[in-house]
Amino acid sequence: MPDAAPLFERIDRPRRLPDEVATSIIDAIENRQLKTGDRLPTEAELSKRFGVARTVVREAISLLRYDGIVDSRRGVGAFIADPAHKSTFRISPACFEKRKRIVQLLQLRTGVQAGASALAAETRSDDQMQEIRRIFAEVEAADNLGPDVALELRVDNELLLYRRIAEASGNEYYIEVTMMIETNIQNNLRSAFLKNAAASEFGPAVIAEHRAVVQALENREAEAARLATRARFEKAANGLAQREDFL
């Protein structure tokens, strides 16, 4: 019988139920369905809504309380805490999972977008280049306004910029994968993606990295476009993976 080691890989365990409940509550906070000061449903109500035992809900609330996300008041209930008053820090399983998923998407984008940029530098039309320049100008303008004013505009235009670059490649598979990544971000990770962008994706250094991509496309320099795009997304992925303040 052949050695089984190369044939099988370790099976990742699914997330624990308390982590799933905690993730759902954090999602509700990020989507503004729950706001600072709101009282959570009772333990019994949450147990019924999630379809889990009350002990699972109790542990989830304990995780959130430890993270400073909720504040429990004896005899009254659990309330959404004011993040400004957070006194402890720990990356919760829910937050770590979101960060991991964004990092994985950025790692996937690195190869896909680099290949698309290289091909686009050779195949793009003048009209496509004009559109790419226009969108980059929008990215730059939003960046100058800062995350407090133009966070969503900045992020959406950056996603659009690289979608247009993929389209300029003329390769339907690059386009399809780029759209899949963007849809995943927009539908499943938008709030976390926005928070990361606000913290680390604004400023002249990042804009210069995007500009290098656009300039290589302008000059029809395929390898320069590939390297500039790869550098941009590798830096974004590595920076997020190393952050300790992601929530």
Secondary structure, 3 states (H helix, E strand, C coil): CCCCHHHCCCCCCCCCHHHHHHHHHHHHHHCCCCCCCCECCCHHHHHHHHCCCHHHHHHHHHHHHHCCCEEEECCCEEEECCHHHCCCCCCCHHHHHHHHHHHHHHHHHHHHHHHHHHHHHHHCCHHHHHHHHHHHHHHHHHHHHCHHHHHHHHHHHHHHHHHHHHHHHCCHHHHHHHHHHHHHHHHHCHHHHHHHHHHHCCCHHHHHHHHHHHHHHHCCCHHHHHHHHHHHHHHHHHHHHHCCCCC
